[in-house]
Amino acid sequence: MIFLEKIKTPIFWKSTLKVTIPFFIALIIISLLFNSFSNIINFDLEAIKAANFSDGKWKQFLLTKSVVSLLYGIWITNRNMK
């Protein structure tokens, strides 16, 4: 089955969500660890918020993670679906 036929099936999108959601959560956790590891260790939530989410930074933070997660989910589902 070619890619365009696969994306028309509901099972493709269900499988994509099953991959995308856990990857999205893991990507957020890893990103926060890389960006604010010392603040996480010190449990300084205000510093974590200021570094990653204040002044509209949350839009870019979540948008990039969601796009990467969705593309990864589509790629993995396409690769594993016959």
Stockholm file with secondary structure:
# STOCKHOLM 1.0

chainA/1-82         MIFLEKIKTPIFWKSTLKVTIPFFIALIIISLLFNSFSNIINFDLEAIKAANFSDGKWKQFLLTKSVVSLLYGIWITNRNMK
#=GR chainA/1-82 SS CCHHHHTTSHHHHHHHHHHHHHHHHHHHHHHHHHHHHHHHHTTCHHHHHHHHTTTTHHHHHHHHHHHHHHHHHHHHHHHHCC
#=GC SS_cons        CCHHHHTTSHHHHHHHHHHHHHHHHHHHHHHHHHHHHHHHHTTCHHHHHHHHTTTTHHHHHHHHHHHHHHHHHHHHHHHHCC
//
